[in-house]
Amino acid sequence: MVEVLYFAWVRERIGVPRETVETSARTVADLVTELRARDPRYDAAFADTSALRVALDQDLSGFDAPLEGVREVAFFPPMTGG
């Protein structure tokens, strides 16, 4: 099980800020595939992963990163400064 957090428009599209997910995913990309298959809201939120960033246990990571030992996965749009 992994805690999945959604921020900004990702949260708005899915409709929840966080959830605990039972998963057999080996990588972040595998998790995204599982989530997209759940419901059209997830499919819409993850349709373009190039518009998303991911953090594993609060460390920025990539979609090819392994999930073994990870407790928290967070999805969010790229940050902008200014």
N, C-alpha and C positions, 0 to 999 in steps of 0.2 A: 504494500500500500504506500501511496505517496500523496502528500498534500499538494494540490495544484492551486496556484493563485493567478488571478486574472486582473489586469489593470487597464485603465482608460477605456478605449473603444472595444478592446477584447472583452472586458467585463460587460460592457453595454450590449454587445451582440449575443453573448452567451446567457446573460441574465443573472449570474451569481458571481460574487467576488472571490470565492474559494470553495473547494470541495476536496474530499478525500476520495482518491481513485484507486480501485483494485486493478492492477495492471500486470501484464506479463511482458511489457515492452522492455527491450534491451537498451534502446537509445531514445533520445528525445524525439527524433523523427518517427520512431515506432509508436511512441505515446501519442503524437499528433495524429497519426493514422488511425489509432484506436478512438481518439476523441472525435475525429471527423465523422466516423461511422456511427456515432451515437445518435445524432440529431442534426437537422439542417442548420440550427443555430451555430453549432460547433463547426460544421462544414464551412459556413460563411466566415466565421471568425478566423479559421486557419487556412482559408483558400489561397492566400499569398504569404507564405512564411518569410519571404524576403522583406516584408513590411513588419516583421516581428523580431524581437530580441528575447532571449531566454536566460534565466539565471537558475543555477542549481545550488541549493543551500546558500543563496545570496551571493554567489560568485557568477559573473557573466560567463556564458558558455556558448557552445554551438549546438546545432541540431543533430550533429553526429556524435555528441557526447554520450557516454554510457550512463545508465541510470542506477547501476549497481551501488547500493549503499546510500543513495540520495534520499533525503527525507522530504525535500521541498523543491517544487518546480514552479517558477514564476514566468508568465508570459506578459510582455508589454511592448508597446510601440517604441521605436528609437527615441531617445531623449534629444531634446533640442536645447541649446543654450542661448543666452542672450542678455 
